[in-house]
């Protein structure tokens, strides 16, 4: 089996899936205390990198996605599949797991 090199440009979500780059979280608190990895909360904000074509309804018509690349979003805490590409971390989510677009 040949190895496949994955990067953001070769990864295209299918259906109503969205690829989100996880926002970097702070290494220390506002008071200056450094946090170990075990004490950090999982971030819930990220930037949309790629969007699938959308979901099909019962009639077979394509329902377009409400999101586009570049949108900052708030998503459910334990949703999706985490993917690491290079040094960056991403999460692959269904559109229903995205709670809001952050302005």
Backbone bond lengths (Angstrom), bond angles and torsions (degrees), N, CA, C in turn:
res aa  C-N    CA-C-N  psi(-1)  N-CA   C-N-CA  omega(-1)  CA-C   N-CA-C  phi
1 X - - - 1.449 - - 1.525 108.90 -
2 X 1.312 116.12 132.72 1.455 121.24 -179.26 1.529 110.40 -81.46
3 X 1.304 115.48 144.35 1.460 120.44 177.89 1.528 109.24 -77.01
4 X 1.305 116.47 141.35 1.454 121.93 -179.87 1.528 108.16 -109.63
5 X 1.320 115.81 126.08 1.464 120.18 177.69 1.524 108.29 -87.08
6 X 1.308 115.74 116.17 1.458 120.52 -179.63 1.517 110.71 -98.98
7 X 1.312 115.89 136.69 1.458 122.27 169.44 1.517 107.62 -147.63
8 X 1.299 116.89 174.88 1.461 121.01 -174.09 1.524 111.64 -61.00
9 X 1.309 118.20 -36.34 1.467 120.39 -177.32 1.522 112.28 -73.47
10 X 1.333 119.48 -20.55 1.458 121.33 179.46 1.522 112.78 -96.90
11 X 1.312 117.75 -4.25 1.457 122.08 -177.71 1.524 109.44 -103.52
12 X 1.337 117.27 112.19 1.464 122.20 179.57 1.517 108.30 -119.27
13 X 1.344 117.54 117.79 1.461 120.69 179.29 1.531 111.78 -63.90
14 X 1.321 115.99 148.26 1.460 122.02 178.19 1.523 110.34 -103.13
15 X 1.326 116.70 155.44 1.457 122.01 175.40 1.516 112.46 58.18
16 X 1.333 115.37 -130.36 1.471 120.03 -178.55 1.521 111.39 -99.67
17 X 1.314 116.91 35.90 1.465 121.56 -179.94 1.530 110.54 -94.85
18 X 1.349 114.73 153.52 1.459 122.12 -177.42 1.524 108.29 -134.84
19 X 1.324 117.66 133.95 1.458 122.65 175.05 1.524 107.83 -97.60
20 X 1.351 116.18 121.19 1.464 122.29 -175.69 1.525 109.03 -120.03
21 X 1.334 116.14 130.04 1.466 121.18 174.05 1.521 107.25 -82.09
22 X 1.321 116.26 123.77 1.457 121.46 -177.27 1.521 109.28 -71.66
23 X 1.335 115.61 132.09 1.466 121.40 178.98 1.520 109.97 -67.96
24 X 1.324 115.93 141.76 1.460 120.69 177.66 1.521 109.47 -70.18
25 X 1.313 116.55 136.82 1.448 119.77 178.77 1.511 110.77 -101.42
26 X 1.317 115.48 159.71 1.451 121.41 -177.01 1.527 111.05 -67.29
27 X 1.327 115.21 143.95 1.455 121.83 177.77 1.521 112.05 -83.76
28 X 1.352 115.95 -16.97 1.457 118.49 -179.43 1.525 109.94 -140.94
29 X 1.312 115.82 161.35 1.457 121.69 -179.30 1.524 109.80 -78.48
30 X 1.331 115.77 173.96 1.465 120.47 177.92 1.524 111.10 -62.70
31 X 1.327 117.26 -27.28 1.465 121.91 179.15 1.516 113.53 -82.12
32 X 1.345 117.60 -4.43 1.459 120.85 176.95 1.522 114.72 96.70
33 X 1.333 118.14 7.89 1.465 120.98 179.58 1.526 108.82 -85.76
34 X 1.343 116.45 127.16 1.452 120.93 178.49 1.523 110.04 -76.38
35 X 1.332 115.71 136.07 1.458 121.58 -177.94 1.525 110.80 -100.03
36 X 1.348 118.29 131.64 1.461 119.51 172.45 1.528 109.53 -74.29
37 X 1.329 117.76 162.17 1.463 121.88 -177.99 1.523 112.30 -58.07
38 X 1.327 117.72 -32.46 1.457 120.85 -177.99 1.527 112.35 -71.83
39 X 1.314 118.58 -21.74 1.465 122.00 -177.94 1.527 112.75 -94.44
40 X 1.312 117.28 -9.03 1.458 120.38 -177.96 1.526 110.03 -78.82
41 X 1.329 115.07 142.07 1.456 120.49 174.44 1.518 109.24 -83.76
42 X 1.309 115.43 149.73 1.451 120.68 177.68 1.527 108.69 -69.54
43 X 1.341 118.55 126.70 1.468 119.82 -178.41 1.525 111.42 -67.33
44 X 1.326 116.10 152.48 1.456 121.84 -179.94 1.522 111.93 -122.11
45 X 1.327 117.20 10.06 1.460 121.83 -178.94 1.514 108.38 -120.99
46 X 1.325 115.69 141.88 1.456 119.80 178.10 1.511 110.83 -162.46
47 X 1.326 114.71 179.02 1.461 121.54 -179.38 1.519 109.59 -113.31
48 X 1.321 116.54 131.67 1.459 122.03 179.21 1.525 108.64 -68.13
49 X 1.333 115.96 127.13 1.460 121.80 -179.75 1.526 110.50 -104.17
50 X 1.335 116.99 -41.92 1.459 121.27 -179.29 1.524 109.20 -145.42
51 X 1.331 115.68 148.76 1.457 122.09 -177.14 1.520 109.04 -130.41
52 X 1.330 116.39 138.75 1.457 120.89 175.56 1.519 111.00 -72.83
53 X 1.334 117.53 174.89 1.459 120.72 -177.10 1.526 114.26 -70.67
54 X 1.316 118.05 -24.88 1.461 121.21 -179.32 1.511 110.83 128.75
55 X 1.317 115.70 179.89 1.461 122.64 -177.20 1.525 109.43 -103.33
56 X 1.310 116.57 150.12 1.458 120.86 176.74 1.523 109.39 -98.83
57 X 1.344 116.59 138.54 1.460 120.36 177.57 1.526 109.65 -84.92
58 X 1.314 117.17 -174.29 1.465 121.53 -176.83 1.523 113.13 -64.69
59 X 1.333 117.29 -25.57 1.462 121.60 178.63 1.522 112.29 -84.55
60 X 1.327 117.57 -5.58 1.455 121.66 -179.54 1.517 114.07 90.56
61 X 1.321 116.66 2.61 1.463 119.67 179.13 1.521 109.44 -79.74
62 X 1.318 115.47 142.02 1.462 122.22 -179.72 1.521 110.18 -79.59
63 X 1.342 116.19 125.48 1.460 122.00 175.17 1.528 106.18 -97.09
64 X 1.343 118.22 112.02 1.466 120.02 -175.54 1.529 112.11 -66.96
65 X 1.320 115.37 156.26 1.459 122.31 -179.87 1.527 110.20 -74.61
66 X 1.336 115.94 148.20 1.460 121.16 176.94 1.524 111.37 -85.54
67 X 1.321 117.14 -13.02 1.465 122.18 -176.43 1.511 110.91 -101.38
68 X 1.330 115.00 160.79 1.460 120.60 174.36 1.531 108.30 -141.84
69 X 1.294 116.76 162.40 1.461 121.25 178.48 1.524 109.14 -59.69
70 X 1.330 115.61 136.45 1.456 121.10 -179.84 1.518 113.65 102.65
71 X 1.347 118.23 -17.13 1.465 121.06 178.16 1.524 110.40 -68.62
72 X 1.344 117.18 138.27 1.465 121.64 171.61 1.518 106.66 -91.53
73 X 1.334 116.86 130.47 1.455 120.61 -173.90 1.522 112.22 -130.04
74 X 1.324 114.54 156.27 1.453 123.99 172.92 1.524 105.51 -109.38
75 X 1.346 117.09 126.45 1.466 120.11 -176.56 1.526 110.83 -126.96
76 X 1.317 115.35 164.11 1.465 121.80 -179.01 1.521 110.66 -60.22
77 X 1.314 116.05 144.91 1.456 122.28 -171.81 1.528 113.74 -61.93
78 X 1.313 118.45 -43.98 1.464 121.06 -174.92 1.519 112.61 -110.45
79 X 1.319 117.58 25.10 1.461 121.87 -177.51 1.523 111.10 -92.45
80 X 1.313 115.48 157.12 1.454 122.27 170.49 1.513 115.80 81.17
81 X 1.317 114.05 -177.84 1.448 123.77 -179.98 1.513 108.96 -118.86
82 X 1.321 116.37 123.62 1.466 120.21 -179.77 1.523 110.10 -78.67
83 X 1.333 115.12 137.27 1.459 122.78 -179.47 1.516 107.83 -132.58
84 X 1.339 116.83 133.98 1.461 120.40 176.65 1.526 107.72 -110.68
85 X 1.329 115.31 119.86 1.461 122.14 178.24 1.517 107.86 -119.82
86 X 1.307 116.90 110.31 1.455 121.16 -174.74 1.512 109.07 68.24
87 X 1.319 117.32 -127.53 1.464 120.88 179.14 1.526 111.99 -99.04
88 X 1.337 117.33 -2.99 1.464 121.41 -177.78 1.528 111.19 -97.49
89 X 1.336 115.00 149.60 1.451 120.76 178.36 1.517 109.49 -109.55
90 X 1.336 115.24 138.07 1.452 122.83 -178.91 1.520 108.34 -129.63
91 X 1.323 115.36 163.76 1.453 121.30 173.21 1.529 107.15 -133.55
92 X 1.335 115.89 134.35 1.458 122.35 178.86 1.522 107.02 -100.67
93 X 1.334 116.44 114.98 1.462 123.07 -172.56 1.516 111.72 -120.31
94 X 1.324 115.17 154.36 1.466 120.26 166.84 1.524 106.88 -80.73
95 X 1.320 117.19 151.56 1.470 120.69 -177.53 1.531 111.26 -58.68
96 X 1.316 118.26 -33.21 1.474 121.37 -179.06 1.527 112.86 -67.28
97 X 1.346 118.06 -18.34 1.466 121.68 179.22 1.521 112.33 -83.65
98 X 1.318 117.87 -8.44 1.455 121.78 178.11 1.530 107.94 -89.08
99 X 1.328 114.98 123.49 1.463 120.58 -173.08 1.517 113.39 -88.52
100 X 1.343 117.98 -35.70 1.460 120.33 -175.74 1.517 110.97 -162.70
101 X 1.325 114.86 157.56 1.459 121.38 169.74 1.521 106.38 -95.34
102 X 1.329 116.70 129.47 1.462 121.81 -178.45 1.521 108.16 -90.66
103 X 1.329 116.81 125.37 1.464 121.96 -178.44 1.501 111.03 -82.58
